[in-house]
């Protein structure tokens, strides 16, 4: 906490408000995780249809995150943050009024806008309010809202659904979105950063969002997160069904809770350590843990095995995602930060969007267990990509991935 004392009191106040907003947002979202696959199956969906409906959530992310990233740079982070919270408040009400697959898919697409807007604006705002030399540590603290929400949300959602049905759960999810929206209104954000030419004249941000993917600063982080998104999409869609298939007596919400607690535990020391020792070694460690977690789900036959896999998955995510956000922030100018973070996170979104419909078509033939063997392979591919291609050549890439070299693409790094 010592480094946070170096942040101006106004920034501390804004960061605290943002954290509370994020906590409400993630509880709202996570409360639906263990319930929606079962709810969609209950209206008559087969495995492939379940995959399409669940995966349609990521379509909202993919289609709207580019525009939201540009909007965050041009019109301000707070506007995009508010959009995310408004959608989070409205979308759960849509599930109440739809009981057919196509309308459910449309609601899922709309709901996807919430996370596209909120995570892009939240990450950019936290970086804007953080001193570069403590960026990783502040991100470590501020991203704790996600694992806390993921710990509380599924447990609350599973209890309400089992005890009272879907209506109270969906009303609670909507109410939490409204509370987050109200909480966010007092947030004071820094002035919009401007791109400045060599003559000192300000120019508007470049709207050619997808051209940024050609930049070596972004290619490998985006592809790496796409591989992990594929694995994560498999986890969120098919893990509750794997428990049913294997007849293991374990509430799916407890798996997500174990993962969230592990993610919470690792973020505090890892954020500070990445400022001191570099991002590369921690990104590599997070990818390795994620691959091992997917392999353990492939092999698990008892509740203890599933819970241990949840701990490893949560640890991997808790190390990987804040470190990757910090890496991308290091590589971006202030005026392009929203678009850089939006594009990199879009890789994660794309993986989620592809995973459910693509792998759902195989589930009827291979069973759910083999899907997690494939997810483990995806984790290994992601680790290989990052370790060998993250820098300008193989030697620099391996050194950075192992923590023995600097990030040659970084524009602002800890001193």
C-alpha positions in Angstrom: 0.0 0.0 0.0 3.0 2.3 0.4 3.1 3.1 -3.3 -0.6 4.1 -3.3 0.3 6.9 -0.8 2.3 8.5 -3.6 -0.9 8.9 -5.7 -2.7 12.2 -5.2 -5.7 12.1 -2.9 -8.1 13.0 -5.7 -6.9 10.1 -7.7 -7.2 7.8 -4.7 -10.8 8.9 -4.3 -11.6 8.2 -7.9 -9.8 4.8 -7.8 -11.9 3.8 -4.8 -15.1 4.8 -6.5 -14.1 2.9 -9.6 -13.3 -0.2 -7.5 -16.7 -0.2 -5.9 -18.4 0.2 -9.3 -16.3 -2.7 -10.7 -17.2 -4.9 -7.8 -20.9 -4.3 -8.3 -20.5 -4.9 -12.0 -18.7 -8.2 -11.7 -21.1 -9.6 -9.0 -23.9 -8.7 -11.4 -22.3 -10.5 -14.2 -20.9 -13.5 -12.3 -24.1 -14.3 -10.5 -25.4 -15.6 -13.8 -22.4 -17.8 -14.7 -23.4 -21.2 -13.1 -27.1 -20.7 -14.0 -27.3 -19.6 -17.6 -26.1 -22.8 -19.3 -28.6 -24.8 -17.3 -31.4 -22.3 -18.0 -30.7 -22.4 -21.7 -30.7 -26.2 -21.7 -34.0 -26.1 -19.9 -35.7 -24.3 -22.8 -34.7 -27.1 -25.2 -31.2 -26.3 -26.5 -28.9 -29.1 -27.5 -25.1 -28.8 -27.0 -24.5 -27.0 -30.3 -27.3 -24.6 -29.7 -26.1 -24.0 -26.2 -22.7 -23.1 -27.6 -24.2 -20.7 -30.0 -26.3 -18.9 -27.5 -23.6 -18.7 -24.8 -21.0 -17.7 -27.4 -23.2 -14.9 -28.7 -22.3 -12.9 -25.6 -18.8 -12.4 -27.1 -20.3 -11.2 -30.4 -21.4 -8.1 -28.6 -17.8 -7.7 -27.4 -16.3 -8.2 -30.8 -18.6 -5.9 -32.7 -18.7 -3.0 -30.3 -15.4 -3.0 -28.5 -13.5 -1.4 -31.5 -16.0 1.5 -31.5 -16.0 1.8 -27.7 -12.2 1.9 -27.6 -12.2 4.7 -30.1 -15.0 6.5 -28.2 -12.9 6.2 -25.0 -10.0 8.0 -26.6 -12.1 10.6 -28.4 -15.0 11.4 -26.0 -13.7 10.2 -22.7 -13.4 7.0 -20.6 -16.3 7.9 -18.3 -18.9 7.9 -21.1 -17.9 4.4 -22.1 -17.9 3.3 -18.4 -21.5 4.6 -18.1 -22.5 2.7 -21.2 -21.2 -0.5 -19.8 -23.1 -0.1 -16.5 -26.4 0.9 -18.2 -26.3 -2.3 -20.4 -25.4 -4.4 -17.3 -28.6 -3.0 -15.6 -30.9 -3.6 -18.6 -29.7 -6.9 -20.0 -30.8 -9.2 -17.1 -34.4 -8.0 -17.6 -34.2 -9.2 -21.1 -33.7 -12.8 -19.9 -37.0 -12.5 -18.0 -39.0 -11.8 -21.1 -37.4 -14.4 -23.5 -37.9 -18.2 -23.5 -36.8 -19.1 -27.0 -33.3 -19.6 -28.3 -33.1 -16.7 -30.9 -34.3 -14.0 -28.5 -31.9 -15.4 -25.8 -29.0 -15.1 -28.3 -30.0 -11.5 -29.0 -30.1 -10.6 -25.3 -26.7 -12.3 -24.9 -25.2 -10.2 -27.7 -26.6 -7.0 -26.0 -25.3 -8.1 -22.7 -21.8 -8.5 -24.2 -21.7 -4.8 -24.8 -21.6 -4.3 -21.1 -18.3 -6.0 -20.6 -16.8 -4.5 -23.8 -17.5 -1.0 -22.6 -16.8 -1.4 -18.9 -13.5 -3.3 -19.1 -12.1 -1.1 -21.8 -12.9 2.1 -20.0 -12.0 0.8 -16.5 -8.6 -0.5 -17.6 -7.8 2.8 -19.4 -9.0 4.9 -16.4 -6.9 3.0 -13.9 -3.8 3.4 -16.0 -4.6 7.1 -16.5 -4.8 7.5 -12.7 -1.6 5.5 -11.9 2.0 6.6 -11.9 4.0 4.5 -14.5 6.5 3.3 -11.9 3.6 1.7 -9.9 1.3 0.8 -12.8 1.5 -2.9 -12.2 0.9 -2.6 -8.5 -2.1 -0.3 -8.9 -3.6 -2.6 -11.6 -3.1 -5.5 -9.2 -5.1 -3.8 -6.5 -7.8 -2.5 -8.9 -8.3 -5.7 -10.7 -9.1 -7.4 -7.4 -12.8 -6.4 -8.1 -13.0 -9.1 -10.7 -12.0 -12.1 -8.5 -14.0 -10.8 -5.6 -17.1 -10.5 -7.8 -16.4 -13.9 -9.3 -16.2 -15.4 -5.8 -19.4 -13.8 -4.5 -21.5 -13.8 -7.7 -21.7 -17.5 -8.6 -22.3 -18.5 -4.9 -25.2 -15.9 -4.7 -26.5 -16.9 -8.1 -26.5 -20.6 -7.4 -28.2 -20.2 -4.1 -31.0 -17.9 -5.4 -31.6 -20.1 -8.5 -31.8 -23.3 -6.4 -34.0 -21.7 -3.7 -36.2 -19.3 -5.5 -35.8 -19.8 -9.3 -34.5 -17.5 -12.0 -36.7 -14.3 -11.5 -35.2 -13.1 -8.2 -31.7 -13.8 -9.5 -32.2 -11.8 -12.7 -33.8 -8.9 -10.7 -30.8 -8.9 -8.4 -28.3 -8.9 -11.3 -30.2 -5.9 -12.8 -30.3 -4.0 -9.5 -26.5 -4.4 -9.0 -26.0 -2.8 -12.4 -28.2 0.1 -11.4 -26.2 0.5 -8.2 -22.9 0.5 -10.1 -24.3 3.2 -12.4 -25.3 5.4 -9.5 -21.9 4.9 -7.8 -20.0 5.9 -11.0 -21.6 9.3 -11.4 -19.2 11.2 -9.0 -16.1 9.9 -10.7 -13.8 12.7 -11.9 -11.6 11.6 -14.8 -8.4 13.2 -16.1 -8.6 15.4 -19.2 -8.5 13.5 -22.5 -5.0 12.9 -23.7 -4.1 14.2 -27.1 -1.9 13.0 -29.9 0.7 15.7 -30.6 2.6 16.1 -33.9 6.2 17.1 -34.2 5.1 20.8 -34.5 3.2 20.6 -31.3 -0.3 20.7 -32.9 -2.9 18.3 -31.5 -4.5 15.9 -33.9 -7.5 13.6 -33.4 -7.0 10.0 -32.6 -6.6 7.6 -35.6 -9.9 5.9 -36.2 -8.4 3.0 -38.2 -8.7 0.7 -35.3 -7.8 -2.6 -36.9 -4.6 -1.3 -38.5 -3.1 -1.2 -35.0 -3.1 -5.0 -35.1 -0.2 -4.8 -37.6 1.9 -3.2 -34.9 4.5 -5.5 -33.3 3.6 -3.9 -30.0 0.1 -5.6 -30.2 0.2 -8.7 -32.4 1.5 -11.3 -30.0 -0.4 -10.0 -26.8 -3.6 -10.1 -28.8 -3.0 -13.6 -30.3 -2.0 -14.9 -26.9 -5.2 -13.7 -25.3 -7.2 -15.2 -28.1 -5.8 -18.6 -27.3 -6.7 -18.1 -23.6 -10.1 -16.8 -24.6 -10.8 -20.1 -26.4 -9.9 -22.0 -23.2 -11.9 -19.7 -21.0 -14.9 -20.0 -23.2 -14.7 -23.7 -22.9 -14.5 -23.4 -19.2 -17.5 -21.0 -18.7 -19.8 -22.9 -21.1 -19.0 -26.6 -20.5 -17.6 -26.9 -17.0 -21.0 -27.2 -15.3 -22.0 -29.8 -17.9 -18.8 -31.7 -17.3 -19.7 -32.0 -13.7 -23.1 -33.4 -14.7 -21.5 -35.8 -17.2 -19.0 -37.2 -14.6 -21.6 -37.3 -11.8 -19.2 -35.5 -9.5 -21.1 -34.1 -6.5 -19.8 -30.5 -6.6 -21.7 -27.2 -7.0 -20.3 -25.5 -10.1 -20.5 -22.2 -8.2 -17.8 -23.6 -5.8 -15.4 -24.2 -8.7 -15.8 -20.5 -9.7 -15.4 -19.4 -6.1 -12.2 -21.4 -5.7 -10.8 -19.9 -8.9 -11.8 -16.4 -7.7 -10.2 -16.8 -4.3 -6.9 -18.0 -5.9 -7.0 -15.1 -8.4 -7.5 -12.6 -5.5 -4.6 -14.1 -3.6 -2.0 -13.8 -6.3 -2.8 -10.4 -7.7 -1.5 -8.3 -4.8 2.1 -9.6 -4.9 2.3 -10.2 -8.6 1.4 -6.6 -9.6 4.1 -5.1 -7.4 6.6 -7.8 -8.6 5.9 -7.1 -12.3 6.8 -3.4 -11.7 10.1 -4.5 -10.2 11.1 -7.5 -12.3 9.3 -7.0 -15.6 6.1 -8.3 -17.1 7.4 -11.2 -19.2 8.1 -13.9 -16.6 4.7 -13.4 -14.9 2.8 -13.6 -18.2 4.7 -16.9 -19.0 3.9 -18.2 -15.5 0.2 -17.3 -15.9 0.0 -19.1 -19.3 1.7 -22.2 -17.9 -0.7 -22.4 -14.9 -3.7 -22.0 -17.3 -2.6 -24.9 -19.4 -2.0 -27.1 -16.4 -5.5 -26.2 -15.0 -7.2 -27.2 -18.3 -5.2 -30.5 -18.2 -6.4 -31.2 -14.7 -10.0 -30.7 -15.7 -9.4 -33.2 -18.5 -8.1 -35.7 -15.9 -10.4 -34.9 -12.9 -12.7 -37.6 -11.6 -13.3 -36.3 -8.0 -14.4 -33.0 -6.5 -11.0 -32.4 -5.1 -9.5 -32.5 -8.6 -12.0 -30.0 -9.9 -11.4 -27.6 -7.0 -7.6 -27.8 -7.5 -8.0 -27.1 -11.2 -10.1 -24.1 -10.2 -7.3 -22.8 -7.9 -4.8 -23.2 -10.7 -7.1 -21.5 -13.3 -7.8 -18.6 -11.0 -4.1 -18.2 -10.2 -3.2 -18.3 -13.9 -5.8 -15.7 -14.8 -4.9 -13.5 -11.8 -1.3 -13.4 -12.9 -1.9 -13.2 -16.7 -4.6 -10.6 -17.2 -3.2 -7.8 -15.0 0.3 -8.4 -16.3 -0.9 -8.3 -19.9 -2.9 -5.1 -19.4 0.2 -3.5 -17.8 2.3 -4.7 -20.8 0.0 -3.2 -23.3 -0.2 0.0 -21.3 3.6 0.2 -21.3 3.6 -0.1 -25.1 0.9 2.6 -25.7 0.9 6.3 -25.8 -1.7 8.0 -23.6 -3.8 9.2 -26.5 -4.1 5.6 -28.0 -4.5 3.7 -24.7 -8.2 3.0 -25.1 -7.8 1.6 -28.5 -4.7 -0.5 -27.6 -6.4 -2.0 -24.6 -9.6 -2.5 -26.5 -7.9 -4.3 -29.4 -5.8 -6.6 -27.1 -8.9 -7.5 -25.0 -10.7 -8.1 -28.3 -8.4 -11.0 -28.8 -9.7 -12.5 -25.6 -13.3 -11.8 -26.8 -12.7 -13.5 -30.1 -11.5 -16.6 -28.4 -14.6 -16.7 -26.3 -16.9 -16.1 -29.3 -15.3 -18.9 -31.3 -15.0 -21.5 -28.5 -18.6 -22.2 -27.6 -20.1 -22.7 -31.0 -17.0 -24.4 -32.5 -16.5 -26.8 -29.6 -20.2 -27.3 -28.9 -20.5 -29.1 -32.2 -17.9 -31.6 -31.1 -19.3 -32.2 -27.6 -22.0 -34.7 -28.7 -19.3 -36.9 -30.3 -16.3 -36.5 -28.0 -17.9 -35.8 -24.6 -17.2 -32.7 -22.5 -14.0 -34.1 -21.0 -12.1 -34.2 -24.3 -12.9 -30.5 -24.8 -10.7 -29.7 -21.8 -7.9 -31.7 -23.3 -8.1 -29.5 -26.3 -8.2 -26.4 -24.0 -4.9 -27.5 -22.4 -3.3 -27.7 -25.8 -4.5 -24.2 -26.5 -2.8 -23.0 -23.3 0.5 -24.6 -24.5 0.2 -22.9 -27.9 -0.4 -19.5 -26.2 2.7 -20.0 -24.0 4.8 -21.0 -27.1 3.6 -18.0 -29.1 4.4 -15.5 -26.3 7.8 -17.1 -25.4 9.1 -17.1 -29.0 7.5 -14.1 -30.7 6.8 -11.4 -28.1 9.9 -9.3 -29.2 11.9 -8.4 -32.3 13.6 -11.8 -32.6 13.7 -15.2 -30.8 16.6 -14.3 -28.5 15.0 -11.1 -27.2 11.6 -12.9 -27.0 12.9 -15.8 -24.9 14.9 -13.5 -22.6 11.9 -11.3 -21.9 9.6 -14.3 -21.4 12.0 -15.7 -18.8 12.5 -12.4 -17.1 16.1 -12.0 -18.2 15.6 -9.1 -20.7 13.6 -5.9 -21.1 10.6 -5.2 -23.3 12.0 -3.5 -26.3 8.6 -2.2 -27.4 7.8 -0.5 -24.1 7.3 3.3 -24.3 6.8 3.9 -20.6 8.2 1.4 -18.0 8.8 1.3 -14.3 12.1 2.9 -13.3 
